[in-house]
Amino acid sequence: MIRVRPLAPADEPAVAALAARCELSGWDGPALAAERARPFARLLVAEAPALAGFVAAWVIDAEAEILAIGVAPEARGRGVGRALLEAALEGARAAHLEVRATNTAARALYARCGFVGAGVRRGYYADGEDALLMAWSPPASP
Ligand SMILES: CC(C)(COP(=O)(O)OP(=O)(O)OC[C@H]1O[C@@H](n2cnc3c(N)ncnc32)[C@H](O)[C@@H]1OP(=O)(O)O)[C@@H](O)C(=O)NCCC(=O)NCCS
């Protein structure tokens, strides 16, 4: 059973630790608090039943930008990432993100949720790796 809910202030230390375990930089406690203060930030955590993952997004005028998503290594492959991403996209009419070209798991998750390739930013990351741009729009209703 996966429960997705908004990130509360009390979650910040545990989410910061989880982000570090996921090798996601820039998501320490103060950064999470700063994001939470933005009215357009959507910060969610998943419990399964312990804290299993988090997602950070901006949603402005129903357009979502996925900033980060991380699932605890021991909780991966069980739908936690998908539940978080679907919750982050709820109500959005469009979404976009960038992902490291070599991040197979994240690319598979995004494709599974309906994101498609929308371009490449060559040498985007500090270590020279390319970023793939991916875009999403809601599935057409039948
Ligand atoms: C990317 C990540 C969030 C996926 O989380 P997860 O909970 O394991 O993903 P899910 O179990 O919800 O998988 C969803 C889909 O993604 C695909 N997928 C996930 N991990 C995969 C992997 N390692 N290899 C291939 N496909 C994979 C599966 O096809 C799955 O589809 P299914 O529902 O049909 O089985 C997780 O691997 C992670 O935290 N990685 C480190 C942090 C990171 O790189 N974040 C992205 C950049 S911010």
The ligand as an SDF file (V2000), in Angstrom:
LIG
                    3D

 48 50  0  0  0  0  0  0  0  0999 V2000
   13.9590    6.6670  -10.9150 C   0  0  0  0  0  0  0  0  0  0  0  0
   13.3080    6.1590   -9.6460 C   0  0  0  0  0  0  0  0  0  0  0  0
   12.6230    7.3430   -8.9220 C   0  0  0  0  0  0  0  0  0  0  0  0
   12.2470    5.0940   -9.9870 C   0  0  0  0  0  0  0  0  0  0  0  0
   11.5090    4.7740   -8.8210 O   0  0  0  0  0  0  0  0  0  0  0  0
   10.7660    3.3480   -8.6270 P   0  0  0  0  0  0  0  0  0  0  0  0
    9.8920    3.4580   -7.4440 O   0  0  0  0  0  0  0  0  0  0  0  0
   11.7530    2.2340   -8.6360 O   0  0  0  0  0  0  0  0  0  0  0  0
    9.8960    3.2730   -9.9610 O   0  0  0  0  0  0  0  0  0  0  0  0
    8.5750    2.3670  -10.1680 P   0  0  0  0  0  0  0  0  0  0  0  0
    8.7030    1.0990   -9.3840 O   0  0  0  0  0  0  0  0  0  0  0  0
    7.3740    3.2200   -9.9170 O   0  0  0  0  0  0  0  0  0  0  0  0
    8.6740    2.0290  -11.7070 O   0  0  0  0  0  0  0  0  0  0  0  0
    7.8370    2.6770  -12.7020 C   0  0  0  0  0  0  0  0  0  0  0  0
    8.2340    2.1940  -14.0650 C   0  0  0  0  0  0  0  0  0  0  0  0
    9.5650    2.6130  -14.3420 O   0  0  0  0  0  0  0  0  0  0  0  0
   10.3120    1.5570  -14.9200 C   0  0  0  0  0  0  0  0  0  0  0  0
   11.5520    1.3820  -14.1790 N   0  0  0  0  0  0  0  0  0  0  0  0
   11.8230    1.8080  -12.9220 C   0  0  0  0  0  0  0  0  0  0  0  0
   13.0860    1.4680  -12.5810 N   0  0  0  0  0  0  0  0  0  0  0  0
   13.6030    0.8290  -13.6520 C   0  0  0  0  0  0  0  0  0  0  0  0
   14.8780    0.2480  -13.9070 C   0  0  0  0  0  0  0  0  0  0  0  0
   15.8600    0.2550  -12.9860 N   0  0  0  0  0  0  0  0  0  0  0  0
   15.0840   -0.3200  -15.1180 N   0  0  0  0  0  0  0  0  0  0  0  0
   14.1180   -0.3280  -16.0500 C   0  0  0  0  0  0  0  0  0  0  0  0
   12.8760    0.1940  -15.8610 N   0  0  0  0  0  0  0  0  0  0  0  0
   12.6390    0.7590  -14.6790 C   0  0  0  0  0  0  0  0  0  0  0  0
    9.4840    0.3100  -14.8940 C   0  0  0  0  0  0  0  0  0  0  0  0
    9.2220    0.0120  -16.2390 O   0  0  0  0  0  0  0  0  0  0  0  0
    8.2230    0.6650  -14.1880 C   0  0  0  0  0  0  0  0  0  0  0  0
    7.1580    0.3400  -15.0120 O   0  0  0  0  0  0  0  0  0  0  0  0
    6.0140   -0.7090  -14.5280 P   0  0  0  0  0  0  0  0  0  0  0  0
    5.1580    0.1080  -13.6030 O   0  0  0  0  0  0  0  0  0  0  0  0
    5.3170   -1.0650  -15.7780 O   0  0  0  0  0  0  0  0  0  0  0  0
    6.7160   -1.8340  -13.8560 O   0  0  0  0  0  0  0  0  0  0  0  0
   14.3580    5.5000   -8.6920 C   0  0  0  0  0  0  0  0  0  0  0  0
   15.1000    4.5580   -9.4450 O   0  0  0  0  0  0  0  0  0  0  0  0
   15.3310    6.4880   -8.0570 C   0  0  0  0  0  0  0  0  0  0  0  0
   15.0570    7.0410   -6.9920 O   0  0  0  0  0  0  0  0  0  0  0  0
   16.5020    6.7240   -8.6790 N   0  0  0  0  0  0  0  0  0  0  0  0
   17.5370    7.5950   -8.1060 C   0  0  0  0  0  0  0  0  0  0  0  0
   17.1390    9.0550   -8.1710 C   0  0  0  0  0  0  0  0  0  0  0  0
   16.9470    9.5370   -9.5920 C   0  0  0  0  0  0  0  0  0  0  0  0
   17.7290    9.2250  -10.4870 O   0  0  0  0  0  0  0  0  0  0  0  0
   15.9100   10.3710   -9.8140 N   0  0  0  0  0  0  0  0  0  0  0  0
   15.6010   10.9240  -11.1340 C   0  0  0  0  0  0  0  0  0  0  0  0
   16.3120   12.1910  -11.3920 C   0  0  0  0  0  0  0  0  0  0  0  0
   15.7120   13.5180  -10.3550 S   0  0  0  0  0  0  0  0  0  0  0  0
  1  2  1  0
  2  3  1  0
  2  4  1  0
  2 36  1  0
  4  5  1  0
  5  6  1  0
  6  7  2  0
  6  8  1  0
  6  9  1  0
  9 10  1  0
 10 11  2  0
 10 12  1  0
 10 13  1  0
 13 14  1  0
 14 15  1  0
 15 16  1  0
 15 30  1  0
 16 17  1  0
 17 18  1  0
 17 28  1  0
 18 19  1  0
 18 27  1  0
 19 20  2  0
 20 21  1  0
 21 22  1  0
 21 27  2  0
 22 23  1  0
 22 24  2  0
 24 25  1  0
 25 26  2  0
 26 27  1  0
 28 29  1  0
 28 30  1  0
 30 31  1  0
 31 32  1  0
 32 33  2  0
 32 34  1  0
 32 35  1  0
 36 37  1  0
 36 38  1  0
 38 39  2  0
 38 40  1  0
 40 41  1  0
 41 42  1  0
 42 43  1  0
 43 44  2  0
 43 45  1  0
 45 46  1  0
 46 47  1  0
 47 48  1  0
M  END
$$$$
